[in-house]
């Protein structure tokens, strides 16, 4: 489980060509504040394409504050 002071966040990677989100990774937001762009294999296109970090909320990955 993530600690309270944990700087690593779970992010989704979206393909620039097909728009699919199939890869998830964690990133230290303190060391790398800019968006990640990684070359990964797309099964749909059957080739390597650039996947970039999403801006969208990954609702199930964020912890909701308790009331």
C-alpha positions as CSV (number, residue, x, y, z in Angstrom):
1,X,0.0,0.0,0.0
2,X,1.1,3.5,-0.7
3,X,2.5,5.5,2.3
4,X,1.1,8.9,3.1
5,X,4.3,10.7,2.0
6,X,4.7,8.7,-1.2
7,X,5.8,10.8,-4.2
8,X,5.1,8.1,-6.8
9,X,1.8,8.3,-8.7
10,X,0.1,5.8,-10.9
11,X,-0.3,7.1,-14.5
12,X,-1.9,5.8,-17.7
13,X,-0.1,5.8,-21.0
14,X,-2.1,6.6,-24.2
15,X,-1.0,5.8,-27.7
16,X,-0.7,8.9,-29.9
17,X,-1.7,7.0,-33.0
18,X,-4.6,4.8,-31.9
19,X,-5.7,6.5,-28.7
20,X,-5.8,3.2,-26.7
21,X,-4.7,3.1,-23.1
22,X,-3.1,-0.2,-22.4
23,X,0.0,0.6,-20.3
24,X,0.1,1.8,-16.7
25,X,3.2,2.8,-14.8
26,X,4.2,4.7,-11.7
27,X,6.2,8.0,-11.8
28,X,8.0,10.1,-9.2
29,X,6.3,13.5,-9.7
30,X,9.0,15.3,-7.7
31,X,11.9,14.2,-10.0
32,X,10.0,14.2,-13.3
33,X,7.3,16.9,-13.3
34,X,7.0,16.9,-17.2
35,X,4.9,14.4,-19.1
36,X,6.4,11.0,-19.8
37,X,6.6,9.8,-23.5
38,X,7.7,6.2,-23.9
39,X,8.0,4.0,-27.0
40,X,5.9,0.9,-26.4
41,X,4.5,-1.9,-28.5
42,X,0.9,-1.5,-29.7
43,X,-0.9,-4.8,-30.2
44,X,-3.6,-3.1,-32.2
45,X,-1.2,-1.5,-34.7
46,X,1.4,-4.3,-34.4
47,X,4.3,-1.8,-34.2
48,X,6.1,0.4,-31.7
49,X,4.5,3.8,-31.2
50,X,4.9,6.7,-28.7
51,X,2.7,6.5,-25.6
52,X,2.3,9.7,-23.6
53,X,1.1,10.3,-20.1
54,X,-2.6,11.1,-19.7
55,X,-4.0,14.2,-18.1
56,X,-7.2,12.4,-17.3
57,X,-8.1,11.2,-13.8
58,X,-7.7,7.5,-13.3
59,X,-10.6,7.4,-10.8
60,X,-10.0,3.8,-9.6
61,X,-6.3,4.5,-8.9
62,X,-6.8,7.5,-6.6
63,X,-7.6,7.1,-2.9
64,X,-10.7,9.0,-1.9
65,X,-10.5,11.0,1.4
66,X,-12.5,9.5,4.3
67,X,-15.3,11.6,5.7
